[in-house]
Amino acid sequence: MEKLAPLGNNIIVKPVALEEVSRGGIIIPDTAKEKPQEGEIIAVGPGRMDKAGHLIPMDVKAGDRVIFAKYTGSEIKIEGEKYLIMPESDILAIKTAQTRTRAKGKKNG
C-alpha cells in the first residue's frame, strides 16, 4: 500500500467485511448488505491543536480495531482495496480483548 499520512485528527481505516451468509445459510447479495461499521486503523494523524496551540494527541493508534459511525468518512481506493478517511471523533469505540477474572471467594448476587 502507498504510504498515506493523515493530517490533523484524521485517521485511515480499512473496513472489515462482515459475515456474508445469514445464520440460516442464506447468501446475502451485495446490494442488501449494510455498510461495515468495524475496521482496523491503518494510519493516524498527529492530533488536533487546542485554542492555546498545544497538540492534543490521538486516543487511537494504528492496529486498533474500532467501531465507527455508520455513514462516515470519505471512501478511497488504493491498489483495489477500499479505505475510509474520517475524523477521530467518528470513532465510537475501540474493541479490546476482554478478560474477566473474579476474585476468589466472591459470589455474584
Number of C-alpha atoms within 10 A of each C-alpha: 7 6 7 12 14 17 13 18 19 22 29 26 26 19 21 16 12 13 10 13 11 9 8 6 8 9 11 12 9 9 6 7 11 10 13 16 18 23 23 20 21 19 21 26 20 17 20 17 13 9 7 6 8 10 13 13 13 17 12 18 14 13 13 16 21 20 18 22 15 12 10 14 18 11 13 12 9 9 7 8 10 13 21 19 19 21 20 20 13 16 18 13 13 15 13 9 5 6 5 6 6 8 7 6 5 7 7 4 3
